[in-house]
Amino acid sequence: MSDSTINLSDSLETAIDFETYGLFMIPVTKYSATALVDDVLKWARNQDFVKHDRQAISHNIQQIGETNQILTDIPELKALLLEVARKHNESGLNYASNFEISDCYLEVAHQGAIYAPHEHSNCLFSGTYFISYEKDAHSYLKFKRNTISNTYPIMMLPYESMTAFNLQEATIPYAAGDIVIYPSNLTHGFDSNPTDNRITLTFNVIPI
């Protein structure tokens, strides 16, 4: 054995002596639901644009039809959204609860539309059903990391490289016909929409 050979027992001081854990994972679920897209579009063609109360956080976005009316007119849609909420719950937080849809509305985002980052405090889960969506033509829904504490600001510094722990924002892959559901207190929104006809159905879920 040459003098340059190092036995494992000779370098125990270099062995891994720390562990980093990712705590408090946030579940975001994607559910494929293409079967009802045509029914939603057919419903939309028979509705008028209505005023909504989200102007403070959105721009160039119109609501199609009255809030929750689509759930009455397409009962299969309500059943689908509740099933999505149930599966999301069972695969993530697993609360011992049943659920109801508190509000649901269809929106069209025109060119230049934005939805400022926001959360919901009066519901448990929120979801987005992508009715008309083209990945290369429409803005993607993105989620932002919480940087505000109830007690102290969260310090943010420049980083050497991107990791799962320092991401400022993230998204998941989805396509038209997919439903993305997430905890309502997870910050979400989208930047300036490049083209017209980005149609989404948004819904909020409460426990019962």
C-alpha positions in Angstrom: 0.0 0.0 0.0 1.5 3.3 -1.0 1.8 6.3 1.3 -0.8 8.2 -0.8 -3.6 5.6 -0.1 -6.2 6.7 2.4 -8.3 4.2 4.2 -11.9 5.1 4.9 -11.3 4.9 8.6 -8.5 7.5 8.2 -11.0 10.2 7.1 -14.0 9.8 9.3 -13.9 13.6 10.0 -15.1 14.2 6.4 -18.1 11.9 6.7 -21.6 13.6 6.4 -22.5 14.9 9.8 -25.6 17.0 8.9 -29.0 16.5 7.4 -31.4 19.1 5.8 -35.1 18.4 5.9 -37.9 20.0 3.8 -40.7 20.7 6.2 -44.4 21.7 5.8 -44.8 20.5 2.2 -47.7 22.3 0.3 -49.8 19.9 -1.9 -50.8 21.1 -5.4 -52.8 18.5 -7.4 -53.4 18.3 -11.1 -56.5 16.4 -12.3 -57.3 15.7 -16.0 -60.9 16.6 -16.8 -61.2 17.1 -20.5 -64.7 15.6 -20.8 -66.6 18.7 -19.5 -64.7 21.3 -21.5 -67.1 21.4 -24.4 -70.1 21.6 -22.0 -68.5 24.6 -20.2 -67.8 26.4 -23.5 -71.4 25.7 -24.7 -72.7 27.2 -21.5 -70.5 30.2 -21.9 -71.9 31.0 -25.4 -75.3 31.6 -23.9 -74.2 33.9 -21.1 -73.5 37.6 -20.8 -70.5 39.3 -19.2 -71.2 40.4 -15.6 -69.5 42.7 -13.2 -67.3 41.1 -10.6 -65.6 42.4 -7.4 -62.0 41.4 -8.2 -61.0 44.6 -10.0 -58.5 45.4 -7.3 -56.4 42.3 -8.1 -57.1 41.8 -11.8 -57.0 43.7 -15.0 -58.6 43.1 -18.4 -60.5 40.1 -17.2 -64.2 39.6 -17.7 -66.6 37.2 -15.8 -68.9 35.1 -18.0 -72.3 34.4 -16.4 -73.3 34.9 -12.8 -71.3 33.4 -10.0 -72.3 29.8 -9.2 -74.9 29.6 -11.9 -72.9 27.2 -13.9 -73.0 24.7 -11.0 -76.8 24.6 -11.2 -76.9 24.4 -15.0 -74.2 21.7 -15.3 -74.6 19.5 -12.2 -71.9 17.1 -13.5 -69.5 20.0 -13.1 -70.2 20.4 -9.5 -69.8 16.7 -8.9 -66.5 16.8 -10.7 -65.1 19.7 -8.7 -66.2 18.1 -5.4 -64.5 14.8 -6.5 -61.3 16.8 -7.3 -61.4 18.4 -3.9 -61.9 15.0 -2.3 -59.0 13.4 -4.1 -56.7 16.4 -3.5 -57.5 16.2 0.2 -56.9 12.5 0.5 -53.6 12.7 -1.3 -52.4 15.7 0.8 -53.7 17.2 3.9 -56.2 14.4 4.5 -58.6 16.3 6.7 -61.5 14.4 8.2 -64.2 16.5 6.5 -66.7 16.7 3.6 -66.6 19.7 1.2 -68.8 22.1 -0.6 -68.2 24.7 -3.4 -68.5 28.2 -1.9 -68.2 30.1 -5.2 -67.4 29.3 -8.8 -67.0 31.6 -11.8 -65.9 31.5 -15.4 -63.4 34.1 -16.6 -61.9 35.2 -19.9 -58.5 36.9 -19.8 -57.9 39.2 -22.7 -54.5 40.3 -24.1 -52.5 42.1 -21.4 -54.7 40.6 -18.6 -53.1 40.1 -15.1 -54.1 38.5 -11.9 -52.0 40.0 -9.0 -50.6 37.5 -6.5 -53.3 36.8 -3.9 -54.7 34.3 -1.4 -58.1 33.5 0.0 -58.9 33.5 3.7 -62.5 32.3 3.6 -62.0 28.9 2.1 -59.9 25.8 2.4 -58.9 24.9 -1.2 -59.0 26.9 -4.5 -58.9 25.5 -8.0 -58.4 26.5 -11.6 -60.0 24.6 -14.5 -58.2 25.4 -17.7 -61.0 25.5 -20.3 -59.2 27.4 -23.1 -55.4 27.4 -22.6 -52.4 27.3 -24.9 -49.0 27.0 -23.2 -47.2 29.1 -25.7 -49.9 31.8 -26.0 -51.3 32.3 -22.5 -49.8 33.2 -19.1 -49.2 30.3 -16.8 -50.6 30.1 -13.2 -47.7 30.5 -10.8 -47.4 30.1 -7.1 -45.2 32.4 -4.9 -43.2 31.5 -1.8 -44.4 33.2 1.4 -41.9 35.9 2.3 -44.0 37.5 5.1 -44.1 36.4 8.7 -46.7 37.3 11.3 -43.8 38.5 13.6 -40.7 39.2 11.5 -39.9 39.8 7.8 -38.3 36.8 6.1 -34.7 37.7 5.1 -34.0 37.2 1.4 -30.5 37.3 0.1 -28.8 36.7 -3.3 -28.1 33.0 -3.8 -25.3 31.1 -5.5 -27.7 28.7 -7.3 -31.4 27.8 -7.3 -32.6 25.1 -4.9 -35.9 23.8 -3.8 -35.6 26.0 -0.7 -34.9 29.4 -2.3 -37.4 29.4 -5.2 -39.4 32.6 -5.2 -42.1 31.2 -7.5 -42.9 27.9 -9.2 -45.6 26.2 -11.3 -46.5 22.7 -12.4 -47.1 21.4 -15.9 -50.7 21.4 -17.1 -52.7 21.8 -20.3 -56.3 22.7 -21.5 -58.7 20.4 -19.7 -56.7 20.1 -16.5 -57.8 21.2 -13.1 -55.1 22.5 -10.7 -56.2 22.6 -7.0 -54.2 23.9 -4.1 -54.6 25.3 -0.5 -56.4 28.7 -0.7 -53.7 30.4 1.4 -51.0 29.6 -1.2 -50.2 32.8 -3.1 -51.1 32.5 -6.8 -51.7 34.6 -9.9 -50.4 35.2 -13.3 -48.4 37.9 -15.2 -49.5 39.8 -18.3 -51.4 37.5 -20.7 -49.9 37.6 -24.2 -53.0 36.8 -26.2 -56.8 36.7 -26.0 -59.2 33.9 -25.1 -57.5 32.5 -21.9 -60.7 30.9 -20.3 -60.6 29.5 -16.9 -63.1 28.4 -14.3 -62.1 29.2 -10.8 -63.7 27.6 -7.7 -63.3 27.7 -3.9 -63.9 24.9 -1.5 -65.1 25.0 2.1 -65.4 22.3 4.7 -68.8 21.2 5.9 
